[in-house]
Amino acid sequence: MKFIAAVDNNWAIGNKGSLLVRISEDQKNFRKETMGHVVVLGRKTLEEFPGGRPLKGRTNIILSTNPDYTVQDAVVVHSIDELFEKLSEYESDDIFIIGGQTVYDVLIPYCDTGIVTKIDKSYEADAFIQNLDEMDNWHVENERSGTEPNDVNITFVTYKNSESLYKK
């Protein structure tokens, strides 16, 4: 299982329910990585998508504690146990955790790979993920600089977790 996120210098991921910034090259990378796979996200993250609709070309699994919550063209689960039961139907490498903070907090420890776009800037933020650079079980597998000319430098970093909790 993998997670994918864009973070600023403070490992912030969002502010007031939105992404910190939209960077075309990051969005293209997100699409390339997740297309044709399973994406797991929370209800609030889904609501910030265009039209509040699931991502096309992917199996969307929405985590919501509201038992009456339903989404057209998506699977809705209402607990972590129900989520893992549903995820058992898929290959671990096909699963991407895509946010938001609450979902990342719970599921990053279960991931064996983190695909992180590091944005070399600090933003006003109220949502963060764990700083993998400060964790002994996460190490950088590879990194490459972004090539899109913009006013902020980005680096695509792939992390590996030596202690993933997810066992299929």
KEDREN-649312 format. One record per atom (N, C-alpha, C): atom name; x, y, z; residue in one letter. Coordinates in nm, 3 decimals. Atoms other than C-alpha are relative to their C-alpha. Layout:
(site "CA", (X, Y, Z), "A")
...
! end
This chain:
(site "N", (0.086, -0.117, 0.000), "M")
(site "CA", (0.000, 0.000, 0.000), "M")
(site "C", (0.091, 0.123, 0.000), "M")
(site "N", (-0.079, -0.121, 0.015), "K")
(site "CA", (0.126, 0.346, -0.089), "K")
(site "C", (-0.083, 0.121, 0.043), "K")
(site "N", (0.071, -0.126, -0.013), "F")
(site "CA", (0.041, 0.701, -0.002), "F")
(site "C", (0.068, 0.101, -0.090), "F")
(site "N", (-0.052, -0.105, 0.086), "I")
(site "CA", (0.085, 1.006, -0.220), "I")
(site "C", (-0.049, 0.133, 0.055), "I")
(site "N", (0.034, -0.130, -0.058), "A")
(site "CA", (0.096, 1.366, -0.096), "A")
(site "C", (0.098, 0.105, -0.049), "A")
(site "N", (-0.088, -0.114, 0.024), "A")
(site "CA", (0.238, 1.709, -0.166), "A")
(site "C", (0.012, 0.073, 0.133), "A")
(site "N", (-0.025, -0.064, -0.129), "V")
(site "CA", (0.399, 1.875, 0.137), "V")
(site "C", (0.089, 0.123, -0.017), "V")
(site "N", (-0.090, -0.115, 0.002), "D")
(site "CA", (0.560, 2.209, 0.208), "D")
(site "C", (0.118, -0.027, 0.093), "D")
(site "N", (-0.120, 0.019, -0.084), "N")
(site "CA", (0.878, 2.265, 0.414), "N")
(site "C", (-0.032, -0.048, 0.141), "N")
(site "N", (0.041, 0.041, -0.133), "N")
(site "CA", (0.680, 2.196, 0.733), "N")
(site "C", (-0.085, -0.127, -0.002), "N")
(site "N", (0.082, 0.120, 0.021), "W")
(site "CA", (0.510, 1.882, 0.598), "W")
(site "C", (-0.149, 0.031, 0.011), "W")
(site "N", (0.141, -0.040, 0.008), "A")
(site "CA", (0.185, 2.075, 0.567), "A")
(site "C", (-0.057, -0.049, -0.132), "A")
(site "N", (0.066, 0.049, 0.121), "I")
(site "CA", (-0.068, 1.941, 0.317), "I")
(site "C", (-0.122, 0.083, -0.039), "I")
(site "N", (0.120, -0.075, 0.034), "G")
(site "CA", (-0.360, 2.182, 0.335), "G")
(site "C", (-0.030, 0.112, 0.096), "G")
(site "N", (0.046, -0.110, -0.083), "N")
(site "CA", (-0.534, 2.484, 0.474), "N")
(site "C", (-0.148, 0.026, -0.029), "N")
(site "N", (0.144, -0.030, 0.011), "K")
(site "CA", (-0.904, 2.540, 0.539), "K")
(site "C", (-0.070, -0.090, -0.103), "K")
(site "N", (0.067, 0.096, 0.086), "G")
(site "CA", (-1.004, 2.226, 0.350), "G")
(site "C", (0.046, -0.003, -0.144), "G")
(site "N", (-0.051, -0.002, 0.137), "S")
(site "CA", (-0.799, 2.296, 0.037), "S")
(site "C", (0.149, -0.033, -0.003), "S")
(site "N", (-0.143, 0.019, 0.018), "L")
(site "CA", (-0.460, 2.208, -0.103), "L")
(site "C", (0.072, 0.131, 0.026), "L")
(site "N", (-0.079, -0.121, -0.023), "L")
(site "CA", (-0.182, 2.453, -0.018), "L")
(site "C", (0.019, 0.079, -0.129), "L")
(site "N", (-0.029, -0.062, 0.129), "V")
(site "CA", (-0.109, 2.521, -0.385), "V")
(site "C", (-0.024, -0.106, -0.106), "V")
(site "N", (0.015, 0.093, 0.111), "R")
(site "CA", (-0.184, 2.365, -0.720), "R")
(site "C", (0.117, 0.020, -0.095), "R")
(site "N", (-0.117, -0.003, 0.087), "I")
(site "CA", (0.126, 2.281, -0.921), "I")
(site "C", (-0.025, -0.103, -0.110), "I")
(site "N", (0.034, 0.084, 0.114), "S")
(site "CA", (0.064, 2.140, -1.267), "S")
(site "C", (0.083, -0.128, -0.006), "S")
(site "N", (-0.087, 0.119, 0.008), "E")
(site "CA", (0.364, 1.904, -1.263), "E")
(site "C", (-0.033, -0.101, 0.109), "E")
(site "N", (0.040, 0.089, -0.110), "D")
(site "CA", (0.257, 1.763, -0.925), "D")
(site "C", (-0.132, -0.069, -0.034), "D")
(site "N", (0.128, 0.058, 0.036), "Q")
(site "CA", (-0.098, 1.711, -1.050), "Q")
(site "C", (0.015, -0.106, -0.110), "Q")
(site "N", (-0.027, 0.099, 0.104), "K")
(site "CA", (0.033, 1.530, -1.361), "K")
(site "C", (0.063, -0.126, 0.059), "K")
(site "N", (-0.063, 0.115, -0.065), "N")
(site "CA", (0.250, 1.307, -1.142), "N")
(site "C", (-0.103, -0.080, 0.080), "N")
(site "N", (0.106, 0.066, -0.076), "F")
(site "CA", (-0.047, 1.231, -0.914), "F")
(site "C", (-0.087, -0.085, -0.093), "F")
(site "N", (0.084, 0.071, 0.097), "R")
(site "CA", (-0.257, 1.133, -1.215), "R")
(site "C", (0.072, -0.122, -0.056), "R")
(site "N", (-0.078, 0.111, 0.056), "K")
(site "CA", (0.019, 0.918, -1.365), "K")
(site "C", (0.014, -0.114, 0.101), "K")
(site "N", (-0.021, 0.102, -0.103), "E")
(site "CA", (0.082, 0.735, -1.037), "E")
(site "C", (-0.129, -0.074, 0.036), "E")
(site "N", (0.123, 0.061, -0.053), "T")
(site "CA", (-0.283, 0.672, -0.941), "T")
(site "C", (-0.096, -0.053, -0.106), "T")
(site "N", (0.094, 0.041, 0.105), "M")
(site "CA", (-0.457, 0.618, -1.277), "M")
(site "C", (-0.005, -0.152, -0.010), "M")
(site "N", (0.020, 0.144, 0.012), "G")
(site "CA", (-0.606, 0.270, -1.301), "G")
(site "C", (0.016, -0.076, 0.131), "G")
(site "N", (-0.022, 0.064, -0.130), "H")
(site "CA", (-0.549, 0.203, -0.931), "H")
(site "C", (-0.115, 0.031, 0.096), "H")
(site "N", (0.096, -0.026, -0.107), "V")
(site "CA", (-0.745, 0.217, -0.605), "V")
(site "C", (0.049, 0.121, 0.078), "V")
(site "N", (-0.033, -0.113, -0.086), "V")
(site "CA", (-0.752, 0.548, -0.419), "V")
(site "C", (-0.090, -0.002, 0.123), "V")
(site "N", (0.072, -0.002, -0.127), "V")
(site "CA", (-0.854, 0.573, -0.054), "V")
(site "C", (0.006, 0.142, 0.053), "V")
(site "N", (0.006, -0.137, -0.046), "L")
(site "CA", (-0.970, 0.908, 0.076), "L")
(site "C", (-0.116, 0.021, 0.094), "L")
(site "N", (0.108, -0.038, -0.090), "G")
(site "CA", (-1.186, 1.074, 0.333), "G")
(site "C", (-0.106, 0.082, -0.071), "G")
(site "N", (0.113, -0.075, 0.055), "R")
(site "CA", (-1.518, 1.243, 0.272), "R")
(site "C", (0.037, 0.146, -0.028), "R")
(site "N", (-0.035, -0.141, 0.019), "K")
(site "CA", (-1.375, 1.594, 0.317), "K")
(site "C", (0.091, 0.019, -0.122), "K")
(site "N", (-0.088, -0.008, 0.117), "T")
(site "CA", (-1.106, 1.528, 0.057), "T")
(site "C", (-0.082, -0.013, -0.128), "T")
(site "N", (0.087, 0.016, 0.117), "L")
(site "CA", (-1.369, 1.405, -0.189), "L")
(site "C", (-0.075, 0.129, -0.029), "L")
(site "N", (0.080, -0.121, 0.018), "E")
(site "CA", (-1.572, 1.721, -0.133), "E")
(site "C", (0.080, 0.115, -0.062), "E")
(site "N", (-0.078, -0.108, 0.062), "E")
(site "CA", (-1.280, 1.940, -0.248), "E")
(site "C", (0.032, -0.030, -0.147), "E")
(site "N", (-0.019, 0.032, 0.141), "F")
(site "CA", (-1.262, 1.759, -0.585), "F")
(site "C", (-0.103, 0.076, -0.084), "F")
(site "N", (0.097, -0.069, 0.087), "P")
(site "CA", (-1.432, 1.926, -0.883), "P")
(site "C", (-0.137, -0.071, 0.003), "P")
(site "N", (0.135, 0.054, -0.007), "G")
(site "CA", (-1.805, 1.875, -0.835), "G")
(site "C", (-0.020, -0.099, 0.114), "G")
(site "N", (0.010, 0.097, -0.109), "G")
(site "CA", (-1.734, 1.661, -0.526), "G")
(site "C", (-0.013, -0.142, -0.051), "G")
(site "N", (0.014, 0.132, 0.064), "R")
(site "CA", (-1.710, 1.363, -0.762), "R")
(site "C", (0.127, -0.082, 0.013), "R")
(site "N", (-0.117, 0.088, -0.005), "P")
(site "CA", (-1.480, 1.061, -0.743), "P")
(site "C", (0.091, 0.020, -0.122), "P")
(site "N", (-0.098, -0.012, 0.108), "L")
(site "CA", (-1.166, 1.056, -0.956), "L")
(site "C", (-0.027, -0.103, -0.108), "L")
(site "N", (0.025, 0.091, 0.112), "K")
(site "CA", (-1.221, 0.905, -1.300), "K")
(site "C", (0.121, -0.089, -0.024), "K")
(site "N", (-0.107, 0.092, 0.036), "G")
(site "CA", (-1.020, 0.603, -1.408), "G")
(site "C", (0.063, -0.069, 0.119), "G")
(site "N", (-0.051, 0.062, -0.122), "R")
(site "CA", (-0.967, 0.486, -1.050), "R")
(site "C", (-0.116, -0.057, 0.080), "R")
(site "N", (0.098, 0.048, -0.096), "T")
(site "CA", (-1.154, 0.280, -0.794), "T")
(site "C", (0.012, 0.088, 0.122), "T")
(site "N", (0.000, -0.092, -0.114), "N")
(site "CA", (-1.248, 0.534, -0.526), "N")
(site "C", (-0.064, -0.067, 0.120), "N")
(site "N", (0.055, 0.051, -0.126), "I")
(site "CA", (-1.293, 0.410, -0.171), "I")
(site "C", (0.001, 0.117, 0.099), "I")
(site "N", (0.018, -0.116, -0.087), "I")
(site "CA", (-1.430, 0.680, 0.059), "I")
(site "C", (-0.022, -0.049, 0.142), "I")
(site "N", (0.015, 0.034, -0.141), "L")
(site "CA", (-1.391, 0.654, 0.435), "L")
(site "C", (-0.083, 0.109, 0.067), "L")
(site "N", (0.089, -0.093, -0.068), "S")
(site "CA", (-1.679, 0.817, 0.625), "S")
(site "C", (-0.063, -0.070, 0.120), "S")
(site "N", (0.063, 0.060, -0.117), "T")
(site "CA", (-1.809, 0.755, 0.975), "T")
(site "C", (-0.152, 0.009, -0.005), "T")
(site "N", (0.146, -0.015, 0.014), "N")
(site "CA", (-2.161, 0.856, 0.862), "N")
(site "C", (-0.056, -0.125, -0.069), "N")
(site "N", (0.051, 0.124, 0.058), "P")
(site "CA", (-2.347, 0.526, 0.804), "P")
(site "C", (-0.096, 0.022, -0.118), "P")
(site "N", (0.093, -0.028, 0.108), "D")
(site "CA", (-2.591, 0.696, 0.564), "D")
(site "C", (0.067, 0.064, -0.121), "D")
(site "N", (-0.071, -0.069, 0.107), "Y")
(site "CA", (-2.324, 0.854, 0.343), "Y")
(site "C", (0.022, -0.095, -0.119), "Y")
(site "N", (-0.022, 0.077, 0.122), "T")
(site "CA", (-2.320, 0.727, -0.015), "T")
(site "C", (0.054, 0.094, -0.107), "T")
(site "N", (-0.057, -0.077, 0.110), "V")
(site "CA", (-2.137, 0.841, -0.328), "V")
(site "C", (-0.015, -0.082, -0.127), "V")
(site "N", (0.013, 0.068, 0.129), "Q")
(site "CA", (-2.222, 0.753, -0.685), "Q")
(site "C", (0.139, -0.026, -0.057), "Q")
(site "N", (-0.125, 0.041, 0.063), "D")
(site "CA", (-1.939, 0.567, -0.862), "D")
(site "C", (0.117, -0.012, 0.098), "D")
(site "N", (-0.105, 0.022, -0.101), "A")
(site "CA", (-1.748, 0.505, -0.537), "A")
(site "C", (-0.048, -0.103, 0.101), "A")
(site "N", (0.029, 0.091, -0.110), "V")
(site "CA", (-1.731, 0.252, -0.258), "V")
(site "C", (0.016, 0.082, 0.128), "V")
(site "N", (-0.009, -0.071, -0.128), "V")
(site "CA", (-1.802, 0.397, 0.088), "V")
(site "C", (0.013, -0.104, 0.110), "V")
(site "N", (-0.018, 0.086, -0.117), "V")
(site "CA", (-1.671, 0.225, 0.400), "V")
(site "C", (-0.010, 0.089, 0.123), "V")
(site "N", (0.032, -0.080, -0.118), "H")
(site "CA", (-1.749, 0.333, 0.754), "H")
(site "C", (0.089, -0.026, 0.120), "H")
(site "N", (-0.094, 0.027, -0.108), "S")
(site "CA", (-1.464, 0.196, 0.964), "S")
(site "C", (0.131, -0.049, -0.060), "S")
(site "N", (-0.130, 0.050, 0.045), "I")
(site "CA", (-1.099, 0.100, 0.940), "I")
(site "C", (-0.009, -0.151, -0.027), "I")
(site "N", (0.016, 0.144, 0.023), "D")
(site "CA", (-1.195, -0.268, 0.975), "D")
(site "C", (-0.069, -0.027, -0.133), "D")
(site "N", (0.071, 0.016, 0.126), "E")
(site "CA", (-1.442, -0.235, 0.687), "E")
(site "C", (0.091, 0.038, -0.117), "E")
(site "N", (-0.095, -0.040, 0.104), "L")
(site "CA", (-1.175, -0.054, 0.485), "L")
(site "C", (0.098, -0.112, -0.030), "L")
(site "N", (-0.098, 0.106, 0.023), "F")
(site "CA", (-0.918, -0.328, 0.533), "F")
(site "C", (-0.064, -0.125, -0.061), "F")
(site "N", (0.072, 0.112, 0.061), "E")
(site "CA", (-1.179, -0.592, 0.449), "E")
(site "C", (-0.016, 0.026, -0.151), "E")
(site "N", (0.016, -0.035, 0.141), "K")
(site "CA", (-1.248, -0.410, 0.120), "K")
(site "C", (0.135, -0.001, -0.071), "K")
(site "N", (-0.132, -0.005, 0.063), "L")
(site "CA", (-0.877, -0.353, 0.049), "L")
(site "C", (0.059, -0.138, -0.025), "L")
(site "N", (-0.052, 0.138, 0.019), "S")
(site "CA", (-0.812, -0.727, 0.081), "S")
(site "C", (-0.035, -0.054, -0.138), "S")
(site "N", (0.039, 0.041, 0.135), "E")
(site "CA", (-0.979, -0.759, -0.262), "E")
(site "C", (0.101, 0.047, -0.106), "E")
(site "N", (-0.093, -0.061, 0.095), "Y")
(site "CA", (-0.691, -0.566, -0.424), "Y")
(site "C", (0.144, -0.033, 0.035), "Y")
(site "N", (-0.143, 0.014, -0.025), "E")
(site "CA", (-0.318, -0.606, -0.465), "E")
(site "C", (0.050, 0.123, 0.077), "E")
(site "N", (-0.051, -0.109, -0.082), "S")
(site "CA", (-0.131, -0.396, -0.210), "S")
(site "C", (0.062, 0.111, -0.084), "S")
(site "N", (-0.066, -0.100, 0.086), "D")
(site "CA", (0.071, -0.220, -0.485), "D")
(site "C", (-0.099, 0.085, -0.079), "D")
(site "N", (0.102, -0.076, 0.074), "D")
(site "CA", (-0.255, -0.102, -0.646), "D")
(site "C", (-0.074, 0.101, 0.086), "D")
(site "N", (0.075, -0.083, -0.094), "I")
(site "CA", (-0.371, 0.090, -0.337), "I")
(site "C", (0.080, 0.126, 0.033), "I")
(site "N", (-0.060, -0.129, -0.032), "F")
(site "CA", (-0.297, 0.462, -0.289), "F")
(site "C", (-0.086, 0.074, 0.101), "F")
(site "N", (0.066, -0.084, -0.097), "I")
(site "CA", (-0.391, 0.661, 0.020), "I")
(site "C", (0.023, 0.144, -0.045), "I")
(site "N", (-0.016, -0.134, 0.057), "I")
(site "CA", (-0.461, 1.018, -0.097), "I")
(site "C", (-0.052, 0.112, 0.091), "I")
(site "N", (0.034, -0.108, -0.094), "G")
(site "CA", (-0.581, 1.208, 0.212), "G")
(site "C", (-0.144, -0.002, 0.047), "G")
(site "N", (-0.074, -0.109, -0.060), "G")
(site "CA", (-0.677, 1.407, 0.402), "G")
(site "C", (0.075, -0.041, 0.124), "G")
(site "N", (-0.087, 0.019, -0.116), "Q")
(site "CA", (-0.492, 1.446, 0.728), "Q")
(site "C", (-0.044, -0.117, 0.087), "Q")
(site "N", (0.047, 0.108, -0.089), "T")
(site "CA", (-0.710, 1.212, 0.937), "T")
(site "C", (0.027, -0.136, -0.063), "T")
(site "N", (-0.024, 0.127, 0.070), "V")
(site "CA", (-0.686, 0.937, 0.675), "V")
(site "C", (0.149, -0.030, -0.005), "V")
(site "N", (-0.145, 0.020, -0.002), "Y")
(site "CA", (-0.310, 0.987, 0.642), "Y")
(site "C", (0.047, -0.043, 0.139), "Y")
(site "N", (-0.044, 0.032, -0.137), "D")
(site "CA", (-0.266, 0.981, 1.022), "D")
(site "C", (-0.022, -0.147, 0.034), "D")
(site "N", (0.034, 0.139, -0.031), "V")
(site "CA", (-0.437, 0.644, 1.047), "V")
(site "C", (0.073, -0.098, -0.091), "V")
(site "N", (-0.045, 0.101, 0.097), "L")
(site "CA", (-0.306, 0.478, 0.730), "L")
(site "C", (0.146, 0.006, -0.041), "L")
(site "N", (-0.142, -0.004, 0.038), "I")
(site "CA", (0.052, 0.599, 0.669), "I")
(site "C", (0.081, -0.112, 0.067), "I")
(site "N", (-0.078, 0.109, -0.059), "P")
(site "CA", (0.187, 0.345, 0.922), "P")
(site "C", (-0.019, -0.136, -0.070), "P")
(site "N", (0.027, 0.124, 0.072), "Y")
(site "CA", (0.032, 0.070, 0.705), "Y")
(site "C", (0.061, 0.000, -0.140), "Y")
(site "N", (-0.055, -0.012, 0.134), "C")
(site "CA", (0.199, 0.195, 0.387), "C")
(site "C", (0.146, -0.045, -0.004), "C")
(site "N", (-0.141, 0.036, 0.017), "D")
(site "CA", (0.525, 0.051, 0.255), "D")
(site "C", (0.073, 0.101, -0.088), "D")
(site "N", (-0.060, -0.099, 0.089), "T")
(site "CA", (0.582, 0.336, 0.007), "T")
(site "C", (-0.072, 0.133, 0.017), "T")
(site "N", (0.055, -0.135, 0.000), "G")
(site "CA", (0.533, 0.712, 0.024), "G")
(site "C", (0.053, 0.075, -0.120), "G")
(site "N", (-0.037, -0.081, 0.116), "I")
(site "CA", (0.534, 0.923, -0.291), "I")
(site "C", (-0.032, 0.145, 0.037), "I")
(site "N", (0.016, -0.133, -0.058), "V")
(site "CA", (0.591, 1.276, -0.171), "V")
(site "C", (0.057, 0.106, -0.095), "V")
(site "N", (-0.049, -0.117, 0.072), "T")
(site "CA", (0.614, 1.597, -0.370), "T")
(site "C", (0.035, 0.104, 0.106), "T")
(site "N", (-0.045, -0.101, -0.095), "K")
(site "CA", (0.822, 1.833, -0.159), "K")
(site "C", (0.002, 0.136, -0.069), "K")
(site "N", (0.009, -0.135, 0.053), "I")
(site "CA", (0.742, 2.198, -0.223), "I")
(site "C", (0.092, 0.087, 0.086), "I")
(site "N", (-0.100, -0.077, -0.073), "D")
(site "CA", (1.032, 2.423, -0.126), "D")
(site "C", (-0.054, 0.139, 0.035), "D")
(site "N", (0.064, -0.124, -0.044), "K")
(site "CA", (0.817, 2.686, 0.042), "K")
(site "C", (-0.083, -0.034, 0.124), "K")
(site "N", (0.087, 0.020, -0.116), "S")
(site "CA", (0.618, 2.730, 0.363), "S")
(site "C", (-0.127, 0.082, -0.020), "S")
(site "N", (0.131, -0.063, 0.019), "Y")
(site "CA", (0.248, 2.811, 0.354), "Y")
(site "C", (-0.074, 0.007, 0.133), "Y")
(site "N", (0.091, 0.002, -0.113), "E")
(site "CA", (-0.017, 2.902, 0.606), "E")
(site "C", (-0.078, -0.131, -0.011), "E")
(site "N", (0.059, 0.134, 0.009), "A")
(site "CA", (-0.159, 2.561, 0.695), "A")
(site "C", (-0.064, -0.041, 0.132), "A")
(site "N", (0.061, 0.058, -0.119), "D")
(site "CA", (-0.382, 2.372, 0.935), "D")
(site "C", (-0.009, -0.153, -0.010), "D")
(site "N", (0.000, 0.146, 0.017), "A")
(site "CA", (-0.332, 2.016, 0.803), "A")
(site "C", (0.141, -0.045, -0.036), "A")
(site "N", (-0.138, 0.047, 0.014), "F")
(site "CA", (-0.006, 1.821, 0.821), "F")
(site "C", (0.002, -0.153, -0.004), "F")
(site "N", (-0.026, 0.142, -0.016), "I")
(site "CA", (0.133, 1.471, 0.782), "I")
(site "C", (0.133, -0.015, 0.073), "I")
(site "N", (-0.123, 0.029, -0.073), "Q")
(site "CA", (0.415, 1.303, 0.967), "Q")
(site "C", (0.122, 0.031, -0.087), "Q")
(site "N", (-0.124, -0.029, 0.070), "N")
(site "CA", (0.764, 1.421, 0.870), "N")
(site "C", (0.080, -0.130, -0.010), "N")
(site "N", (-0.067, 0.128, 0.017), "L")
(site "CA", (0.911, 1.102, 0.726), "L")
(site "C", (0.151, 0.010, 0.019), "L")
(site "N", (-0.144, -0.019, -0.018), "D")
(site "CA", (1.263, 1.249, 0.738), "D")
(site "C", (0.042, -0.013, 0.146), "D")
(site "N", (-0.029, 0.011, -0.144), "E")
(site "CA", (1.240, 1.237, 1.119), "E")
(site "C", (-0.034, -0.137, 0.056), "E")
(site "N", (0.041, 0.132, -0.047), "M")
(site "CA", (1.124, 0.875, 1.136), "M")
(site "C", (0.103, -0.105, -0.042), "M")
(site "N", (-0.105, 0.099, 0.026), "D")
(site "CA", (1.373, 0.588, 1.163), "D")
(site "C", (-0.041, -0.107, -0.100), "D")
(site "N", (0.045, 0.110, 0.086), "N")
(site "CA", (1.159, 0.339, 0.970), "N")
(site "C", (-0.024, 0.042, -0.145), "N")
(site "N", (0.017, -0.048, 0.137), "W")
(site "CA", (1.122, 0.559, 0.658), "W")
(site "C", (0.134, 0.046, -0.054), "W")
(site "N", (-0.124, -0.046, 0.064), "H")
(site "CA", (1.413, 0.612, 0.418), "H")
(site "C", (-0.028, 0.035, -0.146), "H")
(site "N", (0.014, -0.044, 0.138), "V")
(site "CA", (1.451, 0.781, 0.082), "V")
(site "C", (0.051, -0.109, -0.093), "V")
(site "N", (-0.041, 0.098, 0.101), "E")
(site "CA", (1.457, 0.533, -0.205), "E")
(site "C", (0.055, 0.071, -0.124), "E")
(site "N", (-0.052, -0.081, 0.111), "N")
(site "CA", (1.495, 0.791, -0.482), "N")
(site "C", (-0.067, 0.136, 0.002), "N")
(site "N", (0.059, -0.134, 0.013), "E")
(site "CA", (1.431, 1.154, -0.564), "E")
(site "C", (0.046, 0.061, -0.131), "E")
(site "N", (-0.032, -0.072, 0.123), "R")
(site "CA", (1.421, 1.374, -0.867), "R")
(site "C", (-0.061, 0.139, 0.008), "R")
(site "N", (0.048, -0.138, -0.001), "S")
(site "CA", (1.381, 1.746, -0.916), "S")
(site "C", (-0.112, 0.017, -0.101), "S")
(site "N", (0.103, -0.038, 0.096), "G")
(site "CA", (1.073, 1.887, -1.079), "G")
(site "C", (0.062, 0.083, -0.110), "G")
(site "N", (-0.057, -0.072, 0.115), "T")
(site "CA", (1.131, 2.039, -1.420), "T")
(site "C", (-0.085, 0.115, -0.047), "T")
(site "N", (0.090, -0.106, 0.044), "E")
(site "CA", (0.836, 2.272, -1.457), "E")
(site "C", (0.050, 0.136, 0.048), "E")
(site "N", (-0.044, -0.133, -0.045), "P")
(site "CA", (0.942, 2.636, -1.455), "P")
(site "C", (-0.113, 0.068, 0.077), "P")
(site "N", (0.097, -0.074, -0.082), "N")
(site "CA", (0.758, 2.803, -1.171), "N")
(site "C", (0.077, 0.073, 0.109), "N")
(site "N", (-0.069, -0.080, -0.101), "D")
(site "CA", (0.832, 3.026, -0.878), "D")
(site "C", (0.034, -0.079, 0.126), "D")
(site "N", (-0.034, 0.082, -0.115), "V")
(site "CA", (0.877, 2.736, -0.638), "V")
(site "C", (0.060, -0.132, -0.050), "V")
(site "N", (-0.065, 0.126, 0.037), "N")
(site "CA", (1.107, 2.436, -0.660), "N")
(site "C", (-0.073, -0.117, 0.064), "N")
(site "N", (0.060, 0.122, -0.054), "I")
(site "CA", (0.960, 2.090, -0.618), "I")
(site "C", (0.095, -0.117, -0.023), "I")
(site "N", (-0.078, 0.123, 0.011), "T")
(site "CA", (1.124, 1.753, -0.563), "T")
(site "C", (-0.094, -0.117, 0.024), "T")
(site "N", (0.079, 0.122, -0.016), "F")
(site "CA", (0.957, 1.416, -0.611), "F")
(site "C", (0.086, -0.101, 0.075), "F")
(site "N", (-0.077, 0.090, -0.085), "V")
(site "CA", (1.073, 1.182, -0.334), "V")
(site "C", (-0.081, -0.126, 0.026), "V")
(site "N", (0.062, 0.128, -0.034), "T")
(site "CA", (0.992, 0.813, -0.295), "T")
(site "C", (0.065, -0.053, 0.127), "T")
(site "N", (-0.045, 0.054, -0.128), "Y")
(site "CA", (1.018, 0.681, 0.059), "Y")
(site "C", (-0.043, -0.146, 0.011), "Y")
(site "N", (0.036, 0.138, -0.032), "K")
(site "CA", (1.016, 0.319, 0.176), "K")
(site "C", (-0.007, -0.015, 0.152), "K")
(site "N", (0.022, 0.025, -0.143), "N")
(site "CA", (0.888, 0.203, 0.515), "N")
(site "C", (0.045, -0.141, 0.032), "N")
(site "N", (-0.052, 0.131, -0.037), "S")
(site "CA", (1.083, -0.082, 0.672), "S")
(site "C", (-0.088, -0.071, 0.102), "S")
(site "N", (0.084, 0.058, -0.105), "E")
(site "CA", (0.808, -0.142, 0.931), "E")
(site "C", (-0.149, 0.014, -0.030), "E")
(site "N", (0.141, -0.014, 0.035), "S")
(site "CA", (0.477, -0.132, 0.740), "S")
(site "C", (-0.087, -0.095, 0.082), "S")
(site "N", (0.092, 0.081, -0.080), "L")
(site "CA", (0.186, -0.259, 0.949), "L")
(site "C", (-0.098, -0.080, -0.086), "L")
(site "N", (0.100, 0.064, 0.085), "Y")
(site "CA", (-0.019, -0.371, 0.648), "Y")
(site "C", (0.048, -0.138, -0.043), "Y")
(site "N", (-0.030, 0.139, 0.038), "K")
(site "CA", (-0.017, -0.746, 0.605), "K")
(site "C", (-0.126, -0.057, -0.062), "K")
(site "N", (0.116, 0.051, 0.072), "K")
(site "CA", (-0.247, -0.888, 0.345), "K")
(site "C", (-0.011, -0.149, 0.017), "K")
! end
